[in-house]
Amino acid sequence: MIFDRLSEALRNDRPVALATRLDGGASGAKLLVESRGAYGDLGSAGLTAAVESEARAMLDLGETAVRTFGLDGEPIGVEARVFVQSFAPKPNMYVFGAIDFSRAMARVAKYMNYRVTIVDARPVFATAARFPDADEVVVAWPDEFLAAAPVDSRTAIVVLTHDLKFDVPLLQTALRTDAGYIGAMGSRNTHAERVEGLRAAGVTDEELARIHAPIGLDIGARTPEETALAIAAEIVAVRAGRSGGRLRDGSNPIHPSRRATIR
């Protein structure tokens, strides 16, 4: 049944992860993780739930690796080793604006396993030599590029152009996609001007709420590298459904988990 579901997902280009237990009495047990459910059993309810959660996170980033857990899914311990194989391309990150902040963002995003594309309408700035960590550097009008680019719920759209003539049409286009993260750089005053332009173009308050601006978590970032770190942290928090506050001030579990749906 699991391999039938895996074959069906692969035929239909649906992201899917297959987890295989490598040791213990349940060695060889498998868990198939899709966006809408999980199928299988790795030997205990706790381990199955923990692996499902980890496999979803790895699937979001297209990662394949061996992970270790306690026998009942504890985040520490090496009693259970599980091989998680993701069948999904790397998620896309589109960074708009060929500036120093974009170069730092590309570097950090590569560590996060994104496929990074830098987009700018100015050919003198948008060059591969300036962005060695980017997978692709494109000279194009931002909104026109995004309208034709592949975007799904794993996609991060990072708007660093800081220019209304680019930002308003680009954000309009971004809000018509299923992107999981849309962020825009600029001061609160700059964003207020953006919002005014977007509302004039017919964008609703509900749609505006999808835009993370000013971009990034409030960590006091100043340099391009610190700003890229703040943006990356916000992307992770949004993906996990977290607020991004200090762990010591919160009460939620440190590692978010999901209850597995076992069939």
C-alpha positions in Angstrom: 0.0 0.0 0.0 2.8 2.4 0.9 4.7 1.8 -2.3 1.4 2.1 -4.3 0.9 5.6 -2.8 4.6 6.5 -3.4 4.3 5.5 -7.0 1.1 7.5 -7.4 2.6 10.6 -5.8 5.7 10.4 -8.0 3.6 9.9 -11.2 1.6 13.0 -10.2 4.6 15.1 -9.2 3.4 15.5 -5.6 6.1 16.0 -2.9 6.4 13.0 -0.7 8.8 11.6 1.8 9.6 8.0 2.6 11.0 7.2 6.1 12.6 3.8 6.7 13.7 2.6 10.2 17.2 1.2 10.1 17.6 -0.6 13.3 15.7 -2.3 16.3 13.0 -4.8 16.2 11.0 -2.7 13.7 14.0 -2.4 11.3 12.6 -1.9 7.7 9.3 -0.4 8.9 8.2 2.5 6.7 6.3 5.7 7.0 5.1 7.6 3.9 4.5 11.3 4.5 2.5 13.5 2.1 1.0 17.0 2.5 -2.4 15.6 3.6 -1.5 12.6 5.7 1.0 9.9 6.7 0.7 6.2 6.2 2.6 3.5 8.1 4.1 2.7 11.5 7.7 2.8 12.7 7.2 0.8 15.9 5.6 3.3 18.4 3.1 6.1 18.2 5.6 8.6 19.6 8.4 7.7 17.1 6.0 7.7 14.2 4.6 11.1 15.1 8.2 12.6 15.6 9.4 11.2 12.3 6.3 12.5 10.5 7.0 16.0 11.8 10.7 15.8 10.9 9.9 14.3 7.5 7.5 17.2 6.7 10.2 19.7 7.6 12.8 17.9 5.5 10.3 17.6 2.6 9.7 21.4 2.7 13.5 21.8 2.0 14.0 18.8 -0.3 16.4 17.2 2.2 17.4 13.5 2.4 19.3 12.3 5.5 19.5 9.9 8.4 17.9 11.2 11.6 18.2 9.7 15.1 15.5 9.6 17.8 14.7 8.1 21.1 12.6 4.9 21.0 9.4 6.8 21.6 10.3 9.8 19.4 12.3 11.8 22.0 14.5 14.5 20.3 17.6 13.1 22.0 19.0 9.6 22.0 20.3 7.3 19.3 18.1 4.2 19.9 16.2 4.6 16.6 17.9 5.6 13.3 15.6 6.6 10.5 16.4 7.2 6.8 14.2 10.0 5.4 14.2 10.3 1.7 12.5 13.4 0.2 11.1 13.2 -3.3 10.8 16.9 -4.0 12.8 19.6 -5.7 14.4 22.2 -3.5 12.0 25.0 -2.7 12.5 28.3 -4.6 13.5 31.6 -3.1 13.1 34.6 -5.3 15.1 37.6 -4.1 14.2 40.8 -5.9 16.8 43.6 -6.0 20.5 43.2 -6.8 21.9 44.8 -3.7 24.4 43.8 -0.9 21.5 42.6 1.2 20.5 40.2 -1.6 24.1 38.8 -1.8 23.9 38.0 2.0 20.4 36.6 1.6 21.5 34.2 -1.1 24.4 32.9 1.1 22.1 32.2 4.0 19.3 30.8 1.9 21.7 28.2 0.4 22.4 26.9 3.9 18.6 26.6 4.2 18.6 24.4 1.1 16.7 26.9 -1.1 17.2 27.3 -4.8 17.9 31.0 -5.0 17.2 33.3 -7.9 18.2 37.0 -7.8 16.0 39.2 -10.0 16.7 42.8 -11.0 15.7 44.9 -14.0 19.2 46.6 -14.1 21.7 44.5 -16.0 24.7 46.5 -14.6 23.9 45.2 -11.1 22.3 41.8 -11.9 25.4 39.8 -12.7 26.5 36.3 -11.7 29.8 37.6 -10.5 28.2 39.8 -7.8 26.0 36.9 -6.5 28.2 33.7 -6.5 25.9 31.9 -4.1 22.8 32.3 -6.3 21.7 29.5 -8.5 20.5 32.0 -11.1 20.7 35.7 -11.7 18.0 37.1 -14.0 17.7 40.5 -15.6 13.9 41.1 -15.8 11.1 43.4 -14.6 10.3 41.8 -11.3 6.5 41.4 -11.6 6.8 40.1 -15.2 9.4 37.5 -14.0 7.3 36.4 -11.1 4.1 36.0 -13.2 5.9 33.3 -15.2 7.9 31.7 -12.4 7.0 28.4 -10.6 5.6 29.2 -7.2 4.1 26.9 -4.6 3.4 26.8 -0.9 7.1 26.2 -0.2 8.3 29.3 -2.1 9.7 32.3 -0.4 9.4 35.7 -2.1 11.9 38.3 -0.7 11.4 41.8 -2.0 14.5 44.0 -1.4 14.0 46.4 -4.2 12.8 49.2 -1.9 11.3 51.1 -4.8 7.5 51.6 -5.2 7.6 51.4 -9.0 8.9 47.8 -8.6 7.3 46.9 -5.3 3.6 47.6 -5.9 3.2 45.6 -9.1 5.5 42.9 -7.8 3.6 42.4 -4.5 0.3 42.4 -6.4 1.6 39.5 -8.5 3.1 37.8 -5.4 -0.3 37.9 -3.6 -1.9 36.1 -6.5 0.4 33.1 -5.8 0.4 30.3 -3.2 3.8 31.4 -1.9 4.3 30.4 1.7 6.3 33.6 2.6 6.1 37.1 1.1 8.4 39.7 2.7 9.3 43.2 1.7 12.2 45.4 3.0 11.7 49.0 4.0 10.8 51.3 6.8 7.3 51.5 8.3 6.8 54.7 6.3 7.9 53.0 3.1 5.6 50.1 3.7 2.7 52.5 4.4 3.3 54.0 1.0 3.3 50.5 -0.5 0.0 49.7 1.3 -1.6 52.8 -0.1 -0.6 51.9 -3.6 -1.7 48.3 -3.2 -5.1 49.3 -1.8 -5.5 51.7 -4.7 -4.9 48.7 -7.0 -7.7 46.8 -5.2 -5.7 44.6 -2.8 -7.8 43.7 0.3 -6.8 43.9 3.9 -6.8 40.1 4.1 -4.3 39.9 1.2 -2.2 42.7 2.7 -1.8 40.6 5.9 0.2 38.1 4.0 3.0 40.5 3.5 5.7 40.5 6.1 6.9 44.1 6.3 9.1 45.5 7.5 10.8 42.2 6.7 12.5 40.0 9.2 12.4 39.4 13.0 13.2 42.2 15.4 16.8 41.2 16.4 18.4 44.6 16.0 20.0 43.7 12.6 22.1 46.3 10.9 24.5 44.7 8.5 23.4 42.8 5.3 24.4 39.5 7.0 22.5 40.2 10.2 19.5 41.3 8.1 19.6 38.1 6.1 19.7 36.1 9.4 16.6 38.0 10.6 14.7 37.3 7.4 15.7 33.6 7.4 14.6 33.3 11.0 11.2 34.8 10.1 10.8 32.4 7.2 11.4 29.5 9.5 9.0 30.9 12.1 6.3 31.4 9.5 6.8 27.9 8.2 6.4 26.5 11.7 3.5 28.7 12.7 5.5 30.4 15.4 5.7 34.0 16.5 9.5 34.1 16.6 9.8 35.2 20.2 12.5 34.1 22.7 12.2 30.4 23.7 12.8 31.3 27.4 9.7 33.5 27.3 7.4 31.0 25.7 5.6 27.8 26.8 5.2 26.0 23.5 7.3 22.8 22.9 10.7 23.7 21.5 10.3 21.3 18.6 6.9 21.7 17.0 5.2 18.3 16.4 2.2 17.0 14.5 0.1 14.0 15.4 0.6 11.3 12.8 -2.4 10.0 10.9 -1.7 6.3 10.8 -3.4 4.0 8.3 
